Amino acid sequence: MSNYAWDGLKVRLRPVLSSDWDKFHNNDMDSVNARLCDEIHFPRSEEGTRQWAERQALNTSNGDNVFLAIETFDGTLVGSISTNSCNSRNGTFKYGVSIFRDQWRNGYASDAIKAVLRYYFGELRYRKVNAHVYAFNDGSVALQEHLGFIQEGIIRDMVFTKGLHYDEYIYGLTKNEFEKLYP
């Protein structure tokens, strides 16, 4: 691992660049991936995605809430990770990660998550992280459990997609648990 805080073993986290627009636009065309990460949104034009990327390039963070690109060390953009609901008083935050479909199963998501957790626990004094996962997202369930997250709750019938309602699982990991797993 390098000495740069935003490097993992496989990926580097960085701000979104305005030139990233086309890769994010192509990812927007993957409705299956969109459903797993969030929801299927209305179509957006190429110009709309360009403008989104330009705004992201100017907005590095909102307090401790941040949206970052994930790239391999050879410069290939493979997805994004964000933090949200950051509450420094309570020391809690949430994160979400999305890897482009052609980059799935390469370990990029877990590497990016560990980099974020190292920073938030080691630099910003956060004590607890949560991840919300849709019950139908088997890959994300397996990822959270592989990383050592504990399922702490279920919100019933929280997500509607493909004509059905699904539960949402809440996973949590404390700083102490993370440091034991990843010294």
N, C-alpha and C positions, 0 to 999 in steps of 0.2 A: 504494500500500500504506500502511496506517495505521502508527502507531508502536507498536501492540500486538503483542507477539511471537507471539501465537496467531492473528493474522489473516493470511490469504493475500490473493490478489486477488479471490477469489470467495466464500470461506468463512471462518468463524471456528471455532476449536476451543474447546470448553468442557466442563466436567464434565456428566455425565448428570444430569438433573433427575428427581425422582420423577414429575413430570407427563409425562415422555417415554414412560412405560410403554406406552401404547396404540400409538404408532408402532413401537416395537420389537416389540410383540406382533404387529402386522400384518405386519411384516417376517419374523417367525418362521414365518408361514404360507406363505412363498415358498420351497418346497423346492429349486427350481433355484438360487436365490441362496445358500441355506444350503450346498448341495453345493459351489458354487464357492468359498466362503469358508472352510468348515470341514467340517462334516458335517451330515447330517440328524439332529437330536436327537429324543428322545421328545417328544410334545406337552406343552405347559405351559399351565396354566390362566391366565386373566386375573389372578387373585389371585397366582399364582406370578410372573408377569411384573411385577406391581406391587411385590411384595416384592423382586425382583431389582433393579428400578429404584431403590427406596429404599436398598438396600445400596450400589449403585453411586454414588448421590448422596452417601453418607457416606464412601466410599472413593475419595479422589481419586487416590492412587497407592500403590504398594508399592515403595519405593525409587524407581528410575527407570522401573519398569514402570507404565504408565498406560493407562486405557481412557477415551477422550474421545468426546463427541458432535461431529458435524460439522453446522453449520448455515449457511445462507446469511445474508447481512447483513440480510435482511428477517425473520429468525427462523425460517425453515423448516428443520426437522430433516431432513437428507438421508442420514445414515449415521453411521458410527463409525470410529475409528482407534485402534489400540492398539500399544503397544510391549511387548516381552517379551524374555526372555533377556538383559537388560541386564547387561553385565559391565564395570564402570568400570575394573577393573584392566587388561583387554585393550583397552578402548575400543571394544567391539563391542555391537551390539544388533540385534534383528529388529523388524519391524513387520508389521501386518496391517491391511487397510482393507476396509470393506464399505459400499457405497452402495445405498440402497433402489432397487429396480428402476425405479420411475417417475422416478428422478433420474439414471439412467445416461446417459453420453455428454454431460455438461455441463461436464466438466473439474473436477468437485469432488474426485475422488480424487487427481488429480495435484497440485492446489492444497493439499489437506490434507497430503499426503506431504511436499511441499516445506516447509511450515510446521514439521512435526515435525523434518525433517532440519536446517533452519536452527537450531532450538533445540538439538537434541542435539549438533550439530557446533559451534555457536557459543557455547553456554552451558555445556554439560556435558562438553565436551572429548572426546566420542566421536570415533573415527577411521574407523569402518567400520559399514555397515548391510547386513543381508541380508534378502531377502524369499524366502519359500518359496512356490512357485506350482505348482498341480496341472497336469499336462501337458494336460488337457482344457480348461483355462480360457484360451481364446484371448485374451479381453479383458484379463486380467491379464498374460499374456505380453507383449502389445502395449504395455500401460501401463508395465511395467518397462523395456522396451527404449526406449520413447519418452522416459522420464525419464533414460536414459543408463546404466541398470544393465547389468552384464555377466553373462551366464550363466556361472557358475563350476562348476556340477556338476549331475549328475542322480542322484537316488536311485531306483533301479529298483523297480517294483512296490510302491510305498510306500502308495498310497491305494486303498481298495476301495470302489466305489460302483457302483450300477446293474448289479451282478453281475459286474463286471470289476475287475482291478487296473490301476492307472495309475502312471506315473512322477511324481516330484516334482522340479521344477527349483529350483535354488538360484541366486538372482541376488544380486549384490553391487555396492556403490558405496562408494568411499572419500570422505573429507572433501575431499581435493584434487581428485578428479574432480568432485564436486558443486560446489565453488567455481569451477572452470573453466567448468562448464556454466551456473551460476546465480550470476554475480558480484554 
